[in-house]
Amino acid sequence: MKFFTLVILTAVIASCTITGNIVDETLHEEHFNNTVLFCGDCLEKLISYIENSETVECALYNTDERVVDAVGDKGTIITDSNSKIRGSNVIKRKSSGLMHNKFCVFDNSIVWTGSFNPTKRKALDNVIIINSTLLANNYLEEFEELKSNSSIKTTTTKIILNNTLIENYFCPEDCKSQLSSSSRYGTALFRITNLLSNANESIYFMAYSFTHPTIANELVIKKSEGIDIKGIIEKSTTGSQYSKHEMLVNNDVDVKLESTSKLLHHKVFIIDKEIVITGSMNPTKSGVGRNDENVLIIHDRDVGMEYLEQFEIYWNAS
């Protein structure tokens, strides 16, 4: 965990506008208080956060009865329509894709998100917990959208927490297009490929499933430019005809398969050891353009090094 204090709080409002309702503005908050977890005991941690909060709103692809019981009358859990979980505080989200989010908001001020589905199944996952009212507002806005079955683009995609830039996108509405010509930031897919394209030293990734051609092509291009690229993909997903594993390997991208008894469930890119892309979105066409997902892009070297350390543990064990 780390905690910073900003002496002078400033607000910068940029002049550009992103297509739809996204506003190309940067909001500032004076603290960046975060905790990164690599699961193990994430279910117990989540239940502890719920029990110590007065209000809880969660969007979880799947969850455990203990989570439903812990939330109780503190709030609502939105799950995918195929989830078997039941409860008076549970709403099933019906849409053309999966409700694939894994986030909770505690007391309107703390965001829990990442790749972790809070079930009894043991998997290799990550969670980042960020204390920020501004970021929580984004997630609560998305929560209400999911709850009402509407589709509204995120109004604020960039937040600075004590000099740390955090970008926040919700798929599919913020993610589909490759480029938004009216903005220097644009959609999540544009931002991800743009950040990969601008890598100067290294790109490391951990992916449960990797099928998106645009993202895979960018990695091949960067490899040809001499950038150090390493990735780990969950072995059980590489048999799909759409998997980019073989394409990456054939273009000299160094990829290992996670083949232990635990599922590799991360959706993470680490760029130049100081930019982390995480959340619920796999680098797949469904992740970008069909499912309900959330993406965080965190520009912070300390966070980058935490994720890199865990990547290296997996890499050396694979």
N, C-alpha and C positions, 0 to 999 in steps of 0.2 A: 504494500500500500504506500501511496505517496500523497503528500499534501503541500500545496503551494498557496501563497497569499499574494495577490496583486495589490500594490500600494495605490495606484491610481486606476480607476475604472473608466474605460472609454467605450464609446459606441461608434461604430463605423457603418454607415449605410451606403452601399454601392449603388450605382446608377442603372445597372443592367437589370433586365427581367428575364427569367427563364420561362419557356413556353408553359402555358396553363397558369396555375396559381402559384407556382414556385417563385419566390422572390429572391433575387440574387443580392442578398444582404448578409452581413456578418453581425451577429449579436455577441456581446461580451458578458462574461460572468467572472467573478474575481477568484474563484477557487477551482482547482482541478484535483478532486479527491477520488482516487480510483483503486480498485482491487481486481487483480487478474487471478482467476482460478483455473487449474487444469484438473479435470474431474477424475477421480476419486470420490470424494465425499460431497459432491455438489448438491445432491438431494437433501442431505442433512443441513447444508448451508442455506439452501433456499427455504426450507421449512423454518429455520431459525429467523431468517429475515422476515418471513410472513408473520411469525408469532410476535415479533418485536415491532410490528407496524400497526397503525390504526386503520389505514386504508390500503387495499391491494387490488390492482387491476392487472390481469395476465392474459396474454395471447400465447397459447401453447399448443403446438401441433398434437402432442399427446402428453399425458401426465399420469400421475399416480393418485390413488384414492386419498393418500395421506395429505397431498397438496390440496385437494378439494376440501378435505375436512379442516385443514389449517386455515384456509381462506375463509370458510364459513360465511358469515354475514358481513365480512370486511369489504367485500367487493365481488367481482365477476371474473370467471375464467371463460375465454373464448377458445374453442378447440376446432380441429378439422371435423368435417361432417362424418368422417369414417371412424372417428375415435369412439371407443367403447365406454369411455368414462361417462358417468351420470351424476347429476346433482342439481339441486334447486338453484345453485349459483353458476351453473354451466350452460353456455350457449354454443350450439353447433353452427359453425360458419359454412354456408353453402355458396360455392362459387365454382367457376369453370376449372380452376386449379386447386392445389392444396392450400390450406391455411397452415403454412409451414413455419410461422414465427415461433420464437422461443424467448419471449420477453415478459417481464413484469415491471410494474411501476409501484413503488412503495411510498406512501405518504406524499404523493404528488411531487417528489423531489429526488428519488433514487431510482435509477434505471438498472435493471438486470437483463443482460442479453448475451447472445453467443450461439453456440451450436448445440447446447445441451437440452435434450428432452428429459424432463424430470420423471423418469420411470425407473423400475428396478433393473432394467437392462444396463449392464456395464459397457461403456464405450469410451473411446479416447475423445474428449470434448474440451472446449474452453468456454469460460464465462468471463465477461468483464462487467464490473459493477461501478457505475459512475454516479456521484452525487452532484446533480445539476438540475435546478428547476427549469432552465431553458430546454435542456435535452428531454427532461421528463414531459414537458409540455408537448414536444413533438410526438413522443410515444403515446401520450394520452389522446392526442388528436387522431393518431392512427387507430388507437383502440376504439374510439367512438365511431370512426369510419367503418371498421370491421363489424362493430356491433349493429350498425344501422344498414349494413350491406350497401354502402355508398363507395364512391371512388374519387378521392380528391387529392391532388398533388400536394406534397409537403410545402408549407409556406416558408419555412426557414431551413435551408440545407447546410448552413455553415455557422458554427458556434465556436467562439474562442474562449477557452477556460484557462485563465492565467497563462496566456501566450501559447497554449496548445490548441491548434486547429482541429476540430472534429467535424467531419462531414457526415450527414445522416440522410439516408434515402430509404423509401419504402416501395417495394415492388408489388404489382407490376407497373403501377402508374408513374413512378419516378425512374423506371429502369429500362424501358423497352428500347427506345431509340438509341442509335449509336452516337448521334451528334445533335445537339440543339444549337443551331447557328446563331441564335440571339443571345447566347450566354457564354462566358469564358469557362463556366463550370459544366453546365448541361446535365445530362442524365447520369445515372450510376454506371451504366455500361461505358459511356464515354469517359467518365472519370477514371474507372478502373483501367481501361486500355491506355488512356493518356498517362496515367501514373506509371504503368508498366513501361510505356514507350520512353519515358523520361528517366528511367532508372540509370544510374551512373556506375554502380558497382555490382549489385546483387539482387536477385529475386529468389525467394524461397517460398514454397507453397505446400499446404497440406489440404487435401480435398477428398471428401467422401466419394464424390462423382465429378468427373471432368469431361464434359461433352461440348462446351461452347466453342465454335470454330474461331470466332474473332479473338477471344482471349488466348486460345492455343496458338494461333498464328502470331500474335504479338510476342509470345515467349520464344517462338522459333526465330523471329527477326532479331530479338535481343541476344539470343545465343549466338547468332551469326556475327553480331557486333562485338563479341567477346565478353559479354556480361556473364557473371557466374550465376547459373540457374540450377537449382535443385528442387525436386518436388517429391512428395510422398502421396500416393493415391491408394485408397482402399481396394484391395485385391478383388473382392467379390463383385465390384462394379465394372471391372475392365473387360468383361466378356461381352458387354453390350456392343452392338454394331456402331453405336454413336460415340463410344469412348475415344478420347483423344490420346490415350496412353501410348498406343503403338505409333501414332503419328509423331508424338513428341520424341519418343525414343529413336525413331528412324531419322530424326533431324538433330540427333546428338544432344538432346536435352537430358540431363541426368535425372532419371526418375526411378524411385524404388517403390515397391508394393508393400503395404502393411499387411502382414499375413499372420499376425498373432491371433489368439483367441478373442481379443477385444476388437470391436469395430472401430476403425479410424473414421471419425464423424466430423472432423474439423472442416471449416470453409474459410481458410486463412491464406493471405498473401503477406509477406514481409519484404518490403522494398528498401534497399540501401540501409537496412537495420534500423530505420527510423520512421517508417510508415507501415501501419498495420491495417489491413482490410479484413474485417471479421463480421460476424452476424450469422444469419440463418441461410443465406443464399449460396447454394452450390454454383460453381461456374458451369452452368448448363442453360440450355434454351428455356426450359421450364422455370428454372430459378429466376432468370432475368425477365421473362415475358409472360409468365402465366400464373405462378404461385403468389400468394401473399407472403412477402419476405421483408426483412429489414437488413440494412447494410450500415456499418460504421466504418469510417476511414479516419484513423487516428494518427496525427502527425506528431509523434513524440518518441524520442530516442529511448527513454527509459522503458516505455511500454514495448517498443520494438525489441529491445534486448531481452525482456521477459519472454516474449513469444519466440525469439530466436533460440534462447537457451532450451526451451521445450522442444523446438524443432530438432535441434542437434541431438537431444536424448533419443527421439524417435529415429532419427537418421542413423545414428550409430548402432541402434538395436535392430534395424531392418536388414 
